[in-house]
Amino acid sequence: MTAINDLLAFQRQTEALSSVAERLGWDQETVMPRGAVEQRSEEMAAIESVLHERRTDPRIGEWLDVADPQSEAEARSVDLIARDFNRASRVPARLAQELARLTSLSQGIWADARANDAPDDFLPTLDQVLMLKREEAAAIADGGDLYDALLDDYEQGMTGAEIAALFDAMRPRLVALREKILDADTRPQPLTGHFPQETQIRLARICATAFDYDWTRGRMDIAVHPFSSGRWQDSRITTRVVETDPFNCIYSTIHEVGHSSYELGIDPDYAFTPLGRGVSMGVHESQSRIYENQMGRGRAFAGWLFHRMSDAFDGLNIADPDAFYATVNRVTPGFIRTEADEVQYNLHIMMRFDLERDLISGRLSTDDLVDAWNARFLRDFGVAVDRPANGVLQDVHWSVGLFGYFPTYALGNVFAGCLNRAMQDAVPGLDDALAAGDASPAVEWLRENVQRHGGLKRPRALIEDATGGDVSPEPLLAYLEQKFGQIYGL
Amino acid sequence: MTAINDLLAFQRQTEALSSVAERLGWDQETVMPRGAVEQRSEEMAAIESVLHERRTDPRIGEWLDVADPQSEAEARSVDLIARDFNRASRVPARLAQELARLTSLSQGIWADARANDAPDDFLPTLDQVLMLKREEAAAIADGGDLYDALLDDYEQGMTGAEIAALFDAMRPRLVALREKILDADTRPQPLTGHFPQETQIRLARICATAFDYDWTRGRMDIAVHPFSSGRWQDSRITTRVVETDPFNCIYSTIHEVGHSSYELGIDPDYAFTPLGRGVSMGVHESQSRIYENQMGRGRAFAGWLFHRMSDAFDGLNIADPDAFYATVNRVTPGFIRTEADEVQYNLHIMMRFDLERDLISGRLSTDDLVDAWNARFLRDFGVAVDRPANGVLQDVHWSVGLFGYFPTYALGNVFAGCLNRAMQDAVPGLDDALAAGDASPAVEWLRENVQRHGGLKRPRALIEDATGGDVSPEPLLAYLEQKFGQIYGL
């Protein structure tokens, strides 16, 4: 009994310190004075150094050797602690430090290169990051597949081969749907006008409330790139405002409410344990996506939102709720992943997945990356990339070493598809509530079936228990074909 | 060379973590969702536990044994690290934990007792705090005076006997001045009206800018009790708003700008070292007070402020700058220390100093504290305390174990008096600049002579070097007699 108690008490403090580090990151992106950058970097380094020491503390190995968990939750906690300890212990301290130093620099180099449309300024640094990440993957994989070792950090138990099979099954139907839409005569009208920041923020708060965001355990601020931050009793969201495009603010907000509500919905008994957080990036994204897309961009909620926005902005250039529903679901050609609609988004992910898998395996070198990106984009989207900032330089992920992260976005969409089908079957009257600006019946179902479990179940098991079936792309594809077929009269 | 470098590198990380803890405290008082209290308490406990372990790390003792400082700054850093290490090491871990647990509880018990005007609900807890603080003082004092051991934590090198002598020298002239003022025929008019929050905040920002607050390394938020937080590149202020009393907001802001500017004014080379913070509570208070009182409530700045406030609030019930100057310096009878004017403030401190010294020495028991307080207040102020919330329950300090802290407020006033006289002699045209809403010539003198040195010099030496004379209450008393004599026509 002593070993398990000591282990969990030690972990409790580590979880608290890790939560502090996350709060510090929030501060930096929202309220920190701009002159405090160097100081914050030293503060973050100090707390990360404490965290690294704790995660590789040899006492964890000793406790694990004799730990005797007394419940399912304790057993799963021990598994997760062991997994992190083994991953962290396999990476030499020298490599961990080099990666930390390089990725803190390389993000700035990437940002400058993107601003200057100059990939050659960034690719040598990316190559260094890639070499270190391959070294890290080799240390963790211990003879296994390098990409799988990286992917497992974001999506426990998932392999590159499984993702590849999933994407192969999805691609033909997505490509076909995309082509039909772009060939269709229907062209939903874009929203135009000037939409003052203050009104957008007020509407965003109303939408967050409609999605049952718990303001007593959260808050909303403005950030350059929207994110959510924190867990248990304190999960905050951020949004951004573009005064020509209020959907940016509103749908970013609903998306982040999905992420934050997942963290806030976890069983409070799991706070300060490894179960007290979203179980994987894919499941996390399933929550943000089902809030934003299946609900937020659904016909019922769009009808409610149309009236709220018409009132707030004194009329819109969109005639009625049906036209508005088509507007929030417009499909147009575009280079940028983060601006993509529900149909094309997954195609953006698939090309990144294939490219990064080849980079990690060594089949593709960074020297050939720009050509490979551009050729693949032309093949998948039928348009030539006009400039690197719209191509290979658009995403921050690789610059900070996030290889294996991209596929979890599409996996989140697949999970959201499965969950949405099950939820529609299980809860009658969802659309009536959403049409009245009330997502709470849906949120309650998600909380009960997904969110409250935190890290207790493995990701795939969690979704399968919630939906009563295997994880499959079929519900997502059927949903997209039905929804966009109707909007575009296909 | 290795020992000193290792010691300073270790300290650097400790300083960074301590800065993180302070930032977390700021978050709690300003932006934290109200439902996150328990979580924050566990996060704070985790980081304080890491800090306590580092402050008593046995390696510090080993490094100190062989440390060979290479400069005056390094030598002083080593002294300060040794001082903290010795203090922390002398306190048994069991006692430190009991004190931490008790004082986190007792603050709430005090707040409830004050709200209910029920001293008996609080005094048993205060007695427990007192017993633990005496035990702590005995451990640190190692045979020396208990009160001195506590005082030294806030004001290095100062003793209770020195404070007592200083206060004895001040009391008669303060009492005489107070009586003459209250007997005078002059009665400055109070400011009355309704002053909207938004306008007050805008004015407060203008005042902070007038006092050269560096907004690139700071920010201002609203808090229940105004405070400043942080150092080096990030020192934030808070203020409060009472819509019937804009002076509360404005002078709180100027006061906190004094504290924050001290931290921001320290030589950047001292960041992340023990020299990188205000050297004592007394010196800290000297900066907040000279900003707020000698400058902020001086005739020159008051004239400028009169016009700013008249414009912002569309006229005031005060006729002209001279009357306004008298209004911001009104002396009226009152029970509450934090609301006291410059003349009576120090009398509030003197009675607390005598009472807490007797509590620590055992000459006074908590059973007799209410009677002792009320008797002393009647003697010093000529008025009977009407209820405990206006008497012994008014201050938070003792509930959280801050014995030895009160006298540093009056010491700050004494230091401010000395600094003000030297500054007036050294810098011509201060009042002309203040009359134009520009405190920067004064701030520059303070930065050069006080703030930039951080912890390099001991408190008294710092003030004496800055003023070219001994620390004495004479300049403060002469300033008060001259200023209030003129306002009240004495």
Interface residues (C-beta under 8 A of the other chain):
Chain A: R12 Q13 A16 L17 S19 V20 R23 L24 D27 V31 M32 P33 R34 G35 A36 V37 E38 Q39 R40 E42 E43 A45 A46 I47 S49 V50 D214 W215 T216 R217 G218 R219 W232 Q233 D234 R236 A271 F272
Chain B: R12 Q13 A16 L17 S19 V20 R23 L24 D27 V31 M32 P33 R34 G35 A36 V37 E38 Q39 R40 E42 E43 A45 A46 I47 S49 V50 D214 W215 T216 R217 G218 R219 W232 Q233 D234 R236 A271 F272
